[in-house]
Amino acid sequence: MSKFHQLQRLSLGMLVAGMPLLAGAQELGKGGSMASGSAGPDGAQNANAQLERCETPKGTLAVVEPQNQVGMNLQRYGLGSPTAVIRMLVQQSNCFQIVERGAAMQNMMQERALSQSGQMQGGQNVGAGQMVAADFIVTPSVVFSDNNAGGVGGGVLGLLGGRAGLIGGLVGGLKFKQAQTSMLLVDTRSGIQVAAAEGSAEKTDFALGGALFGGGGGASLGGYTSTNEGKVVVASFIDNWNNIVRAIRNNPSLIQATSGTASKQNAAASVQAGAAAEGDVMVPKISGAKVLRQAQDGAPELQSLQRTDEVIYLGEERNGFLKVQSGRGEGWVKKILLKKP
């Protein structure tokens, strides 16, 4: 036997023997780690030990379905929406209470419609005013780093030559090199972003087919818990959510009710939205609004306006007063007392 053929046999043996070892080498940020266990009123059960946790929930949270492009990218690898996995991870972390805003929302509204139509038995107590608002919204995204033709697979096939067909299926299972995810956490009421983080995971093993190692092949390779691709995406989301938790865990309140000082200064210095322009017709907000002869409190009164009276804005503002043309001449009215009809 030539040295070349000996090298071929040695390489094939090393490849097949080494695959199980590679399959187990996964950790957050570098390799896959699956979501596991469950979550319920009694807390998390058998959750991933690497999942970061909070002592008490920070509020309620809704998980947004990924954008269409993200969904299409996931479908390339036989994966559906990741929201169910993310919701379980969030609940297991104990950082938020999850509110339903997904597929079951339609069924919830259906129950309320049945109650309103009188189809339900008496005393069912289903109706308006019962649902809990989402304090925060999290939006997930996924980006894949694809393999190139000159990677590990190409080198192994070139080395094995005629035996390439024997392991072609193995190499073909390595569909992407890395999954990178991102999550954006937003205050629902104000729309201000509270936190943002990325996560990543990669897998260096091959997707082994059932024909070689028995079991686990075929239809079972269709989701996040049964395919290498799905496991890598889940691992990335765990890494991602852990980064979010670290950013918010020690903050006593995540509510971002108002903008910062700089934003308020920017708003004050900008053109006012809905501001009156010269020549606009304006009406008083209340009866008794006074048209004064000067732009100052205590100035002589020109006219007292009724709710149905109209004035023309003359385009000048001074000391919080607008100069107007009323039925009795030009005068000044407090800005806060006028509005567009």
GUPARO-59353 format. One record per residue: x, y, z of N, C-alpha, C in turn. Coordinates in steps of 0.2 Angstrom, whole numbers, padded with zeros to 4 digits, always signed. Atoms other than C-alpha are relative to their C-alpha. Example, Ala and Ser with C-alpha at 12.3 -4.5 7.8 and 13.67 -1.06 7.14 Angstrom:
+0004-0006+0000+0062-0022+0039+0004+0006+0000 -0004-0006-0001+0068-0005+0036-0004+0005+0003 
end
This chain:
+0004-0006+0000+0000+0000+0000+0004+0006+0000 -0004-0006+0001+0007+0017-0005-0001+0004+0006 +0001-0005-0006+0010+0031+0008-0006+0004-0001 +0006-0004+0001-0004+0041-0001-0006-0003+0002 +0006+0003-0002-0017+0028+0002+0000-0001+0007 +0000+0000-0008-0011+0026+0020-0002+0006+0003 +0002-0006-0002-0013+0044+0022-0008+0001-0001 +0007+0000+0001-0031+0043+0015-0004-0003+0005 +0003+0004-0005-0036+0030+0027+0001+0003+0007 -0001-0004-0007-0028+0039+0042-0005+0006+0000 +0004-0006+0000-0037+0055+0037-0007-0002+0001 +0007+0001+0000-0054+0047+0035-0002-0003+0007 +0001+0002-0007-0052+0038+0052+0000+0005+0005 -0001-0006-0005-0047+0054+0061-0006+0004-0001 +0006-0004+0001-0062+0063+0053-0006-0003+0004 +0006+0004-0003-0075+0050+0058+0000+0000+0008 -0001+0001-0007-0068+0047+0075+0000+0007+0004 +0000-0007-0003-0066+0066+0079-0007+0003+0000 +0007-0004+0001-0084+0071+0074-0004+0000+0007 +0004-0001-0007-0092+0066+0091+0003+0005+0005 -0003-0005-0004-0079+0076+0100-0002+0007-0002 +0001-0007+0002-0082+0091+0090-0007+0002+0001 +0007-0001-0001-0101+0089+0092-0001+0002+0007 +0001-0002-0007-0099+0091+0111+0003+0007+0002 -0004-0006-0002-0088+0107+0110-0004+0006-0001 +0004-0006+0001-0101+0121+0112+0000+0004+0006 +0001-0005-0006-0102+0136+0124-0002+0006-0003 +0003-0006+0003-0110+0152+0123+0005+0005-0002 -0004-0004+0003-0102+0165+0112+0005-0003-0004 -0005+0004+0004-0091+0151+0104-0004-0006-0003 +0003+0006+0003-0102+0136+0102-0007-0001+0003 +0007+0001-0002-0120+0130+0104-0001-0002+0007 +0002+0002-0006-0129+0128+0120-0008+0000+0000 +0008+0000+0002-0148+0123+0119-0004+0003+0006 +0005-0001-0005-0162+0130+0129-0003-0006+0002 +0002+0006-0002-0169+0117+0140-0005+0002+0006 +0004-0001-0006-0182+0114+0154-0007+0003-0002 +0007-0003+0000-0198+0124+0157+0000+0006+0004 +0001-0005-0004-0205+0139+0165-0007+0001+0002 +0007+0000-0002-0221+0142+0175-0001+0004+0006 +0001-0004-0007-0229+0150+0191+0005-0002+0005 -0005+0002-0006-0217+0140+0202+0007+0001-0002 -0006-0002+0001-0202+0146+0193+0003-0004-0006 -0003+0003+0006-0189+0139+0180+0001-0007+0003 -0001+0007-0002-0187+0120+0180+0005-0003-0006 -0005+0003+0005-0171+0112+0172+0003+0005-0005 -0002-0005+0005-0166+0128+0164+0008-0001-0001 -0007+0000+0001-0149+0130+0156+0004+0004+0005 -0004-0003-0006-0136+0133+0170+0004+0007-0002 -0003-0006+0002-0128+0147+0159-0004+0006-0001 +0005-0005+0001-0144+0157+0158+0001+0005+0006 +0000-0005-0005-0142+0174+0168-0007+0001+0003 +0006+0000-0003-0156+0177+0180-0001+0007+0004 +0002-0005-0004-0165+0191+0190-0004-0002+0006 +0003+0002-0006-0171+0191+0208-0008+0001-0001 +0007-0001+0001-0188+0198+0203-0001+0003-0007 +0002-0003+0007-0197+0203+0187+0001+0008+0000 +0000-0007+0001-0194+0221+0180-0006+0003-0003 +0006-0003+0004-0211+0222+0172-0003-0006-0004 +0003+0004+0005-0221+0214+0158+0003+0001-0007 -0003+0000+0006-0214+0210+0141-0003-0004-0005 +0003+0003+0006-0220+0206+0124+0006-0001-0005 -0005+0002+0005-0209+0197+0111-0002+0001-0007 +0003-0001+0007-0211+0204+0093+0003-0005-0005 -0002+0005+0006-0211+0192+0078+0006+0004-0004 -0005-0003+0004-0195+0195+0068-0003+0003-0007 +0002-0003+0006-0196+0205+0052+0000-0006-0005 +0001+0005+0005-0200+0196+0036+0007-0003-0003 -0006+0002+0002-0182+0196+0030+0004-0005+0005 -0003+0005-0005-0176+0187+0046-0004-0006+0000 +0004+0007+0001-0190+0174+0044+0002-0004-0006 -0003+0003+0006-0184+0171+0027+0007-0004+0000 -0007+0003-0001-0166+0168+0032-0001-0006+0004 +0001+0006-0005-0172+0156+0046-0003-0006-0004 +0004+0006+0004-0183+0146+0033+0005-0003-0004 -0005+0003+0004-0167+0143+0023+0003-0006+0003 -0003+0005-0004-0161+0132+0037-0006-0005+0003 +0005+0004-0002-0178+0124+0040-0003+0002+0007 +0002-0003-0007-0182+0135+0056-0005+0005-0001 +0005-0004+0000-0197+0144+0060+0001+0006+0005 -0001-0006-0004-0200+0159+0071+0003-0002+0007 -0003+0001-0007-0189+0160+0087-0003+0002+0006 +0003-0004-0006-0201+0169+0098-0002-0005+0005 +0002+0005-0005-0207+0153+0107+0006-0001+0005 -0006+0002-0004-0189+0149+0112+0002+0006+0004 -0002-0007-0004-0185+0168+0117-0005+0001+0006 +0005-0001-0005-0201+0168+0127+0001-0004+0006 -0002+0005-0005-0196+0153+0137+0006+0002+0004 -0007-0003-0003-0178+0160+0140-0002+0006+0005 +0001-0006-0004-0185+0176+0146-0004-0001+0007 +0003+0002-0006-0197+0168+0158+0004-0004+0005 -0005+0004-0005-0184+0156+0165+0005+0005+0003 -0004-0005-0003-0173+0171+0168-0003+0004+0006 +0003-0004-0005-0186+0179+0179+0000+0007+0000 +0000-0007+0000-0183+0196+0173-0006+0004-0002 +0006-0003+0002-0200+0199+0165-0005-0005+0000 +0006+0004+0001-0217+0192+0165-0002+0001-0007 +0001+0000+0007-0222+0187+0147-0008+0001-0001 +0007-0001+0002-0238+0194+0140-0001-0003-0008 +0001+0002+0007-0246+0186+0124-0002+0005-0005 +0001-0005+0006-0245+0196+0108+0001-0004-0006 -0002+0004+0006-0242+0181+0096-0006-0003-0003 +0005+0004+0003-0253+0168+0088-0006-0001+0004 +0006+0001-0004-0264+0165+0103-0004+0007+0002 +0004-0007-0001-0269+0184+0104-0007-0001-0004 +0006+0001+0004-0282+0180+0090-0005-0004+0004 +0004+0004-0004-0289+0166+0101-0003+0004+0006 +0002-0004-0006-0290+0178+0116-0005+0005-0002 +0005-0005+0002-0300+0191+0106-0006-0004-0002 +0006+0004+0001-0311+0177+0100-0004-0002+0006 +0004+0002-0006-0316+0172+0117-0004+0006+0003 +0003-0006-0002-0320+0190+0121-0006+0002-0005 +0005-0001+0005-0330+0191+0105-0006-0004+0002 +0005+0005-0001-0340+0176+0110-0004+0002+0007 +0003-0002-0006-0343+0183+0127-0005+0006-0001 +0004-0006+0002-0349+0200+0120-0006-0002-0004 +0006+0002+0004-0361+0191+0108-0005-0004+0004 +0005+0003-0004-0369+0182+0122+0000-0008+0000 +0000+0008+0001-0364+0164+0117+0003-0004+0006 -0003+0004-0005-0355+0160+0133-0005+0000+0006 +0004+0001-0005-0363+0154+0149+0001+0006+0005 +0000-0006-0005-0367+0167+0163+0006-0001+0005 -0005+0001-0005-0353+0171+0175+0007-0001-0002 -0007+0002+0003-0338+0168+0164+0005+0005+0001 -0004-0006-0002-0331+0185+0168+0006+0000-0005 -0005-0001+0005-0322+0187+0151-0002+0006-0004 +0002-0007+0004-0322+0205+0143+0005+0005+0001 -0005-0006+0000-0314+0222+0143+0003+0001+0007 -0003-0003-0007-0302+0229+0156+0004-0006+0003 -0003+0006-0004-0294+0212+0160+0007-0001-0002 -0007+0002+0003-0278+0211+0149+0005+0005+0003 -0006-0004-0003-0261+0217+0156+0004+0003-0006 -0004-0003+0005-0251+0229+0146+0007-0002+0000 -0007+0001+0000-0234+0226+0140+0004+0006+0001 -0004-0005-0002-0222+0237+0149+0006+0001-0005 -0006+0000+0004-0208+0233+0137-0001-0005-0006 +0001+0004+0006-0206+0226+0119+0008-0002-0002 -0006+0002+0002-0191+0215+0114+0000-0002-0008 +0000+0001+0007-0187+0214+0095+0006-0004-0002 -0006+0005+0001-0175+0199+0090+0001+0001-0008 -0002+0000+0007-0165+0198+0074+0006-0005-0001 -0005+0006+0001-0153+0184+0067+0003+0002-0007 -0004-0001+0006-0139+0186+0054+0005-0006+0000 -0005+0006+0000-0129+0171+0048+0006+0001-0004 -0007-0001+0003-0111+0170+0043+0001-0007-0004 +0000+0006+0004-0111+0157+0028+0007-0002-0001 -0006+0003+0002-0097+0145+0024+0002+0002-0007 -0002-0001+0007-0086+0147+0009+0002-0006-0003 -0001+0006+0004-0082+0134-0004+0007-0003+0002 -0007+0002-0002-0063+0134+0002+0001-0002+0007 -0001+0001-0007-0067+0130+0020+0002-0008+0001 -0002+0006-0003-0065+0114+0030-0003-0006-0005 +0003+0006+0005-0077+0103+0018+0004-0001-0006 -0004+0001+0007-0067+0107+0002+0006-0003+0001 -0006+0003-0001-0051+0103+0010+0000-0008+0001 +0001+0007-0002-0057+0086+0017-0001-0004-0006 +0002+0004+0006-0065+0081+0001+0006-0001-0005 -0005+0001+0004-0050+0085-0009+0006-0005+0002 -0004+0005-0002-0039+0075+0002-0002-0007-0001 +0003+0007+0000-0050+0059+0002-0001-0002-0007 +0001+0002+0007-0052+0059-0017-0006-0004-0001 +0006+0005+0002-0062+0044-0022-0005-0001+0005 +0004+0002-0005-0069+0042-0005-0004+0006+0002 +0004-0006-0001-0077+0059-0006-0007-0001+0001 +0007+0001+0000-0094+0052-0009-0002-0003+0007 +0001+0003-0007-0093+0042+0008-0002+0005+0005 +0001-0005-0005-0093+0058+0018-0003+0006-0002 +0003-0006+0003-0101+0070+0006-0006+0003+0004 +0006-0002-0004-0117+0070+0017+0002+0004+0006 -0002-0003-0006-0107+0075+0032+0002+0007-0001 -0002-0007+0001-0099+0090+0025-0006+0004-0002 +0006-0004+0002-0115+0096+0017-0004+0002+0005 +0004-0002-0006-0123+0097+0034+0003+0006+0003 -0003-0006-0003-0111+0111+0039-0003+0006-0004 +0003-0005+0004-0123+0125+0033+0002+0007+0001 -0002-0007-0001-0117+0141+0041+0006-0001+0005 -0005-0001-0005-0102+0146+0051-0001+0002+0007 +0001-0003-0006-0109+0157+0064-0007+0003+0000 +0007-0004-0001-0126+0164+0070+0001+0006+0005 -0001-0006-0004-0126+0182+0076-0007+0002+0001 +0007-0002-0001-0142+0188+0085+0001+0007+0003 +0000-0006-0004-0147+0205+0092-0007+0001+0003 +0006-0002-0004-0161+0211+0104+0000+0007+0002 +0001-0007-0002-0168+0228+0106-0006+0000+0005 +0005-0001-0005-0178+0232+0122-0002+0007+0001 +0003-0007+0001-0190+0247+0121-0005+0001+0005 +0005-0001-0004-0201+0255+0133-0006+0002-0004 +0006+0000+0004-0219+0253+0126-0003+0007+0000 +0004-0006+0000-0226+0269+0132+0004+0006-0003 -0004-0005+0002-0212+0281+0128+0003-0001-0007 -0004+0002+0007-0204+0272+0113+0007+0000+0001 -0007-0001-0001-0187+0275+0121+0003-0007+0001 -0003+0006-0001-0175+0261+0119+0004-0001+0007 -0003+0001-0007-0169+0254+0136+0006-0004-0001 -0006+0004+0000-0156+0241+0131+0000-0003-0007 -0001+0004+0006-0148+0233+0116+0006-0004+0001 -0006+0005-0001-0136+0218+0115+0000-0004-0006 -0001+0005+0005-0129+0206+0103+0002-0007+0003 -0002+0007-0003-0126+0187+0105+0003-0003-0006 -0003+0003+0006-0116+0175+0094+0001-0007+0003 -0002+0007-0001-0113+0156+0093+0002-0003-0006 -0002+0003+0006-0104+0145+0081+0001-0008+0002 -0001+0007-0001-0102+0126+0079+0005-0003-0005 -0006+0002+0005-0087+0117+0072-0001-0007-0002 +0001+0007+0002-0095+0100+0070-0004-0001-0006 +0004+0001+0006-0104+0092+0055-0007-0002+0002 +0007+0003-0002-0123+0088+0055+0000-0007-0003 +0000+0007+0001-0122+0069+0056-0006-0002-0002 +0006+0003+0002-0135+0060+0046-0002-0007+0003 +0002+0006-0003-0145+0046+0053+0002-0006-0003 -0002+0006+0003-0139+0034+0040+0007-0003+0003 -0006+0002-0003-0122+0034+0048+0000-0002+0007 +0000+0001-0007-0125+0035+0066-0006-0002+0003 +0006+0003-0003-0143+0029+0068-0004+0005+0004 +0005-0004-0003-0158+0039+0074+0002+0007-0001 -0001-0007+0000-0160+0058+0075+0000+0003-0007 +0000-0003+0007-0161+0060+0056-0007+0001-0003 +0006+0000+0003-0174+0063+0044-0005+0006+0002 +0005-0005-0002-0190+0072+0050+0002+0003+0006 -0001-0003-0006-0183+0075+0067+0005+0006+0000 -0005-0006+0001-0170+0088+0060-0004+0006-0002 +0004-0005+0003-0183+0101+0058-0001+0006+0004 +0001-0005-0005-0182+0113+0073+0006+0002+0004 -0006-0003-0004-0172+0122+0086+0002-0005+0005 -0002+0005-0005-0171+0107+0097+0003-0006-0003 -0002+0006+0003-0167+0094+0084+0005+0001-0006 -0005-0001+0006-0155+0102+0071+0006+0004+0003 -0006-0004-0002-0137+0109+0073-0001+0007-0001 +0002-0007+0001-0143+0125+0065-0004+0003+0005 +0005-0003-0005-0157+0127+0077+0004+0001+0007 -0003+0000-0006-0146+0123+0092+0005+0006+0000 -0005-0005+0001-0133+0136+0086-0004+0007+0001 +0004-0007+0000-0147+0150+0084-0002+0000+0008 +0002+0000-0007-0153+0145+0102+0005+0003+0004 -0006-0002-0004-0136+0147+0109+0002+0007-0001 -0001-0007+0001-0134+0164+0101-0005+0004+0004 +0005-0004-0004-0150+0170+0109+0001-0001+0007 -0002+0001-0007-0145+0163+0126+0006+0005+0001 -0005-0005-0001-0129+0173+0124-0002+0007+0000 +0003-0007+0001-0139+0188+0118-0004+0002+0006 +0005-0002-0006-0152+0188+0132+0005+0001+0006 -0004-0001-0006-0138+0186+0145+0003+0007+0000 -0003-0007+0000-0130+0202+0139-0005+0005+0001 +0005-0005-0002-0147+0211+0140-0001+0000+0008 +0001+0001-0007-0149+0204+0158+0005+0003+0004 -0005-0003-0003-0132+0210+0163-0001+0007+0000 +0001-0007+0001-0136+0227+0157-0006+0003+0004 +0006-0003-0003-0153+0229+0166-0001-0002+0007 +0002+0003-0006-0152+0218+0181+0000+0004+0006 -0002-0004-0006-0145+0230+0194-0004+0007+0000 +0003-0007+0000-0156+0245+0188-0007-0001+0003 +0006+0001-0003-0171+0247+0200-0006+0001-0004 +0005-0001+0004-0182+0254+0187+0002+0001-0007 -0002+0000+0007-0181+0252+0168-0005+0005-0004 +0004-0004+0003-0195+0264+0164+0003+0007-0003 -0003-0006+0003-0190+0278+0152-0006+0004-0002 +0006-0003+0001-0205+0289+0154+0001+0007-0005 -0001-0006+0004-0198+0305+0146+0007+0000-0003 -0007-0001+0003-0183+0311+0135+0004+0004+0005 -0005-0004-0004-0167+0318+0142+0000+0007-0001 +0000-0007+0000-0163+0336+0145+0002+0003-0007 -0002-0003+0007-0154+0338+0128-0006-0001-0005 +0006+0001+0005-0169+0331+0119-0005+0005+0001 +0005-0005-0002-0181+0343+0128+0003+0007-0003 -0003-0006+0003-0169+0357+0123+0000+0001-0007 +0001+0001+0007-0169+0351+0105-0007+0002-0002 +0007-0001+0002-0188+0351+0105-0001+0008+0000 +0002-0007-0001-0189+0369+0112+0003+0004-0005 -0004-0005+0005-0176+0376+0099-0003-0002-0007 +0002+0002+0007-0185+0367+0084-0006+0004-0001 +0006-0003+0002-0199+0374+0074-0006-0004+0003 +0005+0003-0004-0215+0370+0084-0005-0003-0004 +0005+0004+0004-0226+0357+0077-0007+0003+0001 +0006-0002-0001-0243+0363+0073-0001+0008+0002 +0001-0007-0002-0239+0381+0076-0004+0004-0005 +0004-0004+0005-0250+0395+0069+0005+0004-0004 -0004-0004+0005-0244+0404+0054-0004+0007-0001 +0004-0006+0001-0248+0422+0049-0006-0001-0005 +0006+0000+0004-0265+0424+0042-0005-0006+0002 +0004+0006-0002-0272+0408+0051-0006+0003+0005 +0005-0001-0004-0289+0409+0059+0000-0004+0006 -0001+0003-0007-0289+0405+0078-0007+0002+0004 +0006-0001-0005-0303+0403+0091+0002-0001+0007 -0002+0000-0007-0302+0405+0110-0002-0007+0002 +0002+0006-0003-0302+0389+0120-0005+0000+0005 +0006-0001-0005-0314+0396+0133-0003+0007-0001 +0003-0007+0000-0326+0410+0134+0003+0005+0005 -0003-0005-0004-0320+0426+0141+0007+0001-0001 -0007-0002+0001-0303+0426+0134+0001+0007-0003 -0001-0007+0001-0297+0444+0133+0005+0002-0005 -0004-0003+0004-0290+0454+0119+0002+0006+0003 -0003-0005-0004-0278+0466+0127+0003+0005-0005 -0003-0005+0004-0271+0482+0120+0008+0000-0001 -0007+0001+0000-0253+0478+0125+0001-0008+0002 -0002+0007-0001-0244+0461+0126+0003-0001+0007 -0002+0000-0007-0244+0461+0145-0006-0001+0004 +0006+0000-0004-0255+0456+0159-0001+0006+0003 +0002-0006-0003-0265+0470+0166-0001+0005-0005 +0001-0006+0005-0266+0480+0150-0007+0001-0001 +0007-0001+0001-0282+0488+0145-0003-0005-0005 +0004+0006+0004-0295+0476+0138-0003+0004-0007 +0003-0002+0006-0300+0478+0120-0007-0003-0002 +0006+0004+0001-0313+0464+0119+0001-0006+0004 +0001+0006-0003-0319+0449+0128-0003-0005-0005 +0002+0004+0006-0320+0434+0116-0005-0006+0003 +0004+0005-0001-0334+0421+0116+0003-0007-0004 -0003+0006+0003-0331+0403+0111-0001-0001-0008 +0001+0000+0007-0338+0406+0094+0003+0005-0004 -0003-0005+0004-0328+0421+0090+0006-0002-0003 -0006+0001+0004-0314+0421+0077+0005+0006+0000 -0005-0006+0001-0298+0431+0076+0005-0003-0005 -0005+0001+0005-0284+0432+0063+0007+0001+0003 -0007-0001-0003-0266+0429+0069+0004+0004-0005 -0004-0005+0004-0255+0443+0063+0008-0002-0001 -0007+0002+0001-0238+0433+0064+0005+0003+0005 -0005-0003-0005-0231+0442+0079-0001-0003+0007 +0001+0003-0007-0228+0434+0096+0005+0004+0005 -0004-0004-0005-0222+0443+0112-0002-0002+0007 +0001+0002-0007-0220+0438+0130-0006-0005+0001 +0005+0005-0001-0232+0423+0128-0007+0002-0003 +0006-0003+0003-0245+0434+0118+0001-0001-0007 +0000+0000+0007-0250+0432+0100-0004+0007-0002 +0003-0006+0003-0255+0448+0090-0005-0002-0005 +0005+0002+0004-0272+0446+0082-0004+0006-0002 +0005-0005+0003-0285+0455+0072-0007-0003+0002 +0007+0002-0002-0302+0454+0081-0005+0005-0003 +0006-0004+0002-0319+0461+0077+0001+0008+0002 -0001-0007-0003-0314+0477+0087+0007+0003-0001 -0006-0003+0002-0297+0480+0080+0006-0005+0002 -0006+0004-0001-0279+0473+0083+0001+0000+0008 -0001+0000-0007-0274+0467+0100+0004-0006+0002 -0004+0006-0002-0265+0453+0110-0004-0004+0004 +0003+0005-0004-0271+0437+0117+0005-0005+0002 -0005+0005-0003-0262+0424+0128+0000-0006-0005 -0001+0006+0005-0255+0410+0117-0004-0006+0002 +0003+0006-0002-0261+0397+0128-0008+0000+0000 +0007+0000+0001-0279+0403+0126-0003-0001-0007 +0002+0001+0007-0280+0401+0107+0002-0007-0003 -0001+0006+0003-0281+0386+0096-0002+0001-0007 +0003+0000+0006-0284+0382+0078-0006-0003+0000 +0007+0003+0000-0302+0378+0074+0000-0007-0003 
end
